[in-house]
Amino acid sequence: MIQLNLARMKKLDSNTFDDLLREQEPFLRRPASFDLREVGFVSPAGLVQLAAASYAIATKKSRPRILVDDPSVRSYLVRAGFATAVAPVADIVPPLNGDWYRYLKGSNPMLLEITRIEGVAMLPDLLDRILTVLRHKLRYHETEAYDIAIAVSEVAQNIFDHNLHSCGFIGMQVYRSAAAFLEIGIADYGDGLLKTLRRNPKYNHIDDDREAIAHCIELGTSEHQDRTRGTGLHHLLDLTYKHEGAVQIRSGSAKVRYRMDKRQGWFFSVSSMAGVQIALDLPSKKSH
């Protein structure tokens, strides 16, 4: 079991998750583990990626250990539903008291617990909760909130449209600092954008994850020949620009992050991981 010093990584979010993979190499080591003992803060976008990584390791007949010491982080793993979501495939060390979750589930309207989604029938209830937060906590107009929910739904449905043998995870949290903002994380451990896109003969020349991401954010890019398909990531990016948020798209060994205040995207090479992982940040509206 590895015990690396992650002193400089005090939080686990959509960015530092890649530091964790690079330093700890959980997909290459047996027994697999994720050492979070130096982490004092975790976000939904980081946790859905950690959940997807745990399930990906489990497909190789290995049960990872997630080492967590900080009391506030341990409590959040229960309150945020993460402990329940990964219980079938991973062990949190020391063990957590799952009884807390039954009493706390749904008690915080600012939090959508990390939820394992295995079919489209689960999405309407989850999207209703996101809509409520957008409308009543972040003060988005009704049409704006519905547009965002539809974009999130399209991205989530890709989990089932393009992967036969994996599930996905979604989570949400509203943070209140100088200005409130919403973070939504969506992750799966399926085929990823490159493999999916290459099923379409039009794109079988693509041979790296970075190029696959760049194509998939264009309107109409899909594994299908149908021109009406391939709207999800483009729609999500367009709405993020509109509302001056930020979005990160990760697949395979590449990720891109868009900051909409600069209308610019940055590509990064990252440690390879199966599937697609997305983090969306949206600010609160100042007024109607």
C-alpha positions, 0 to 999 in steps of 0.5 A: 500500500502506498503512503505518499505525502500529499501535503501540498494537495490540501483539497480534492476537486476536479483539478487536484484529482489529477495530482492524485492519479499522477502521484499515487498511480492507483490503476497500476498498483496492487492493492489499489488505494487512494490516500486522502489523509492530507486532504481537508476539503473535497468537492462533488466534482472531485468525488464523482471522479473518485467514485468512477475511478473506484468502480473502474478499478473494481472491474479489474477484480480489485477492491481499492481502499480510500484512506481518510483521516480528517473528521470534517472530510469523513463526515462530508463523505457520509453527508454527500452520499459518497460512502454509500455510492462506493460501498459496493466496490471500495473500503473507506479506512477507517470505516465510516458510520453509514447510519448517519446518512439515513438521517441526513439524506436530502436534508440540505437543499444546497447539496445533491448527494453523489448518486450512482445513476444506472439508467435514464429513469433516475434523471428526472428527480435529480434534474428537478433538484438542480432546477430548484437550486438554480431557480430559487438559490442562484436566482436564474430565470425559469428558461435559463434554469431549464436550458441548463438542466437540459444540457446536464441531462444530455451529458448524463444520458451519454453515459447510457447511450455510449457505454454498455457496461458502466454506470455514472455518477452525479453530484452537486453543491452550492458554495457561498463565499463572496458570491454563491456558485454551483458546482456539478460533477458528472463522471463515468468509467466507460469507453471515453470520447476517443473510442466512442467517436472512432465508431463513426467512420468520419472520425476514425482517423483521430488517434488521441484524447485531446483531439477527440475532446476538441471534436466533441465540443463541436456541434453535431459530433457523435459516434452516429451519422445522424446530424441531430446527435452530438449536441450535449457538450456543445450545448453545455459549453455554449450555456457556460459561456452565456452565464460566465461560468467554467467547465472542465471536460476530461477523457482518457489522458487529456482534459480541457478547462474553459474559463468563460470570463476569458472565453478561453480553453486550456488543454492539459495532459493527465494520467489516463483514466477510463470514461468521461468526467465533467465539472461545471461551475455556475455563478449566482445571478445578481438579480432578475 
